[in-house]
Amino acid sequence: MKQLEVKIMGQSYVLGAPEGGEARLLEAVERVDTAMCKIRDAGKIKARDRIAVLAALNLAFDIEERDTPPARASVAAASGGGTAEADAVLGALIQRLDAALGEDGRLI
């Protein structure tokens, strides 16, 4: 297993990549970094853990979108389409995340 040092949202991580999987890992890192930076740059959420959870949700929806074409419009809206519907979807996700994290900001 090869070790790669990568940066996600400015923070360094050392990750293990299986032989021949380095390019796929770097592509995944780029997708995660882009998703997290987009949420951070929107300016509504500051906590890194909340940004990570929302980015993970958006990426999971993107994967699901490939299997479920009718979801395309709501996924596009939720990932920054700029419409009132997108703002409502994102607001609902943030409220659910806040409730799940609780007062101390931790899942567990």
C-alpha positions as CSV (number, residue, x, y, z in Angstrom):
1,M,0.0,0.0,0.0
2,K,1.3,3.4,-1.0
3,Q,1.1,6.4,1.3
4,L,0.0,9.7,-0.2
5,E,0.0,13.1,1.5
6,V,-3.0,15.2,0.4
7,K,-4.7,18.4,1.4
8,I,-8.4,18.8,1.9
9,M,-9.6,22.3,2.7
10,G,-6.1,23.3,3.6
11,Q,-5.5,20.5,6.1
12,S,-2.9,17.7,5.4
13,Y,-3.8,14.0,5.6
14,V,-1.7,10.9,5.0
15,L,-3.8,8.3,3.2
16,G,-3.1,4.8,2.2
17,A,-3.8,3.9,-1.4
18,P,-3.9,0.3,-2.8
19,E,-1.4,-0.4,-5.6
20,G,-2.7,1.0,-8.8
21,G,-5.4,3.0,-6.9
22,E,-3.4,6.3,-6.5
23,A,-5.1,8.1,-9.3
24,R,-8.6,7.1,-8.1
25,L,-7.8,8.2,-4.6
26,L,-6.5,11.6,-5.8
27,E,-9.6,12.1,-7.8
28,A,-11.7,11.3,-4.7
29,V,-9.6,13.8,-2.7
30,E,-10.2,16.4,-5.3
31,R,-14.0,15.8,-5.3
32,V,-14.1,16.0,-1.5
33,D,-11.9,19.1,-1.4
34,T,-14.0,20.9,-4.0
35,A,-17.3,20.0,-2.3
36,M,-16.1,21.1,1.1
37,C,-14.5,24.4,-0.2
38,K,-17.8,25.2,-2.0
39,I,-19.8,24.9,1.2
40,R,-17.2,26.8,3.2
41,D,-17.0,29.6,0.6
42,A,-20.8,30.0,0.7
43,G,-20.2,31.4,4.1
44,K,-23.1,30.0,6.0
45,I,-21.3,27.2,7.8
46,K,-17.9,27.5,9.5
47,A,-17.4,24.3,11.5
48,R,-15.2,21.9,9.6
49,D,-17.1,18.8,10.8
50,R,-20.5,20.2,9.6
51,I,-18.9,21.2,6.3
52,A,-17.6,17.6,6.0
53,V,-21.0,16.1,6.7
54,L,-22.8,18.3,4.2
55,A,-20.2,17.6,1.6
56,A,-20.6,13.8,2.3
57,L,-24.3,14.1,1.9
58,N,-24.0,16.0,-1.4
59,L,-21.5,13.5,-2.8
60,A,-23.8,10.6,-1.7
61,F,-26.7,12.3,-3.5
62,D,-24.5,12.7,-6.6
63,I,-23.8,8.9,-6.5
64,E,-27.5,8.2,-6.1
65,E,-28.3,10.6,-8.9
66,R,-26.5,8.3,-11.4
67,D,-28.9,5.5,-10.4
68,T,-32.1,7.6,-10.0
69,P,-32.4,10.2,-12.9
70,P,-35.6,11.9,-11.5
71,A,-33.6,13.0,-8.4
72,R,-31.4,15.1,-10.7
73,A,-33.4,18.4,-10.2
74,S,-33.5,18.2,-6.5
75,V,-29.8,17.3,-6.2
76,A,-28.8,20.1,-8.5
77,A,-30.9,22.5,-6.4
78,A,-29.5,21.2,-3.1
79,S,-25.9,21.5,-4.3
80,G,-26.1,25.2,-4.9
81,G,-28.5,25.9,-7.7
82,G,-29.2,29.3,-6.2
83,T,-32.9,29.0,-6.2
84,A,-35.3,29.4,-3.3
85,E,-36.0,25.7,-3.5
86,A,-32.2,25.0,-3.1
87,D,-32.0,27.3,-0.2
88,A,-35.0,25.5,1.5
89,V,-33.4,22.1,0.9
90,L,-30.1,23.2,2.2
91,G,-31.7,24.9,5.2
92,A,-33.6,21.7,6.1
93,L,-30.4,19.7,5.8
94,I,-28.5,22.1,8.1
95,Q,-31.4,22.0,10.7
96,R,-31.3,18.2,10.6
97,L,-27.5,18.2,11.0
98,D,-27.7,20.7,13.9
99,A,-30.3,18.4,15.6
100,A,-28.2,15.3,15.1
101,L,-25.0,16.9,16.3
102,G,-26.6,18.4,19.4
103,E,-25.3,21.2,21.6
104,D,-21.7,20.0,21.7
105,G,-21.4,19.6,17.9
106,R,-20.5,15.9,18.1
107,L,-22.3,12.9,16.7
108,I,-21.1,10.6,19.5
